[in-house]
Amino acid sequence: MTPQELAARSCEPCRGGVPPMDRAMAASYLVQVPGWVLKEDPDRIERDFRFPDFAQAQAFATQVGNLCELEGHHAEIRYGWGHCNVAFWTHKIKGLHENDFVMAAKVNGLSEPPYVPASVGTPPPPYVQGG
């Protein structure tokens, strides 16, 4: 599956009761989401995005939040001057699910079109518009 195909998928509701993805499977998905790293406690994926100022980091965090709300799969988002860290894991299973990688691909698309249109949520900040 290509990163674009992964980003084109929608999250499936996870009601729990399924085992989390093992680390070997997570590593196989990780190659489809450049820039993301596999972390532990809980098993999760994270990526740190860099920006030239606070306003662009904040705008990106808002776009990620809007995308998460639209998909019904929510990230842990931390941002400050010049950076925005995004982490995904599926809380109901206390680990990773394919949905986490779908969302990572979609978030990559917010900063690296054409995976996900920048029209999700707020207007894209200047770095997405090429300005």
ABEGO torsion letter per residue (X at the ends): XBAAAAAABBBBBBAEGBBBBBAAAAAAAAAABBGBBBBBOBBBBBBBBBBABAAAAAAAAAAAAAAAAAAGBBBBBBBBBGBBBBBBBBAAAGBBBAAAAAAAAAAAAAABOAABBAABEBBBBAAAAGX
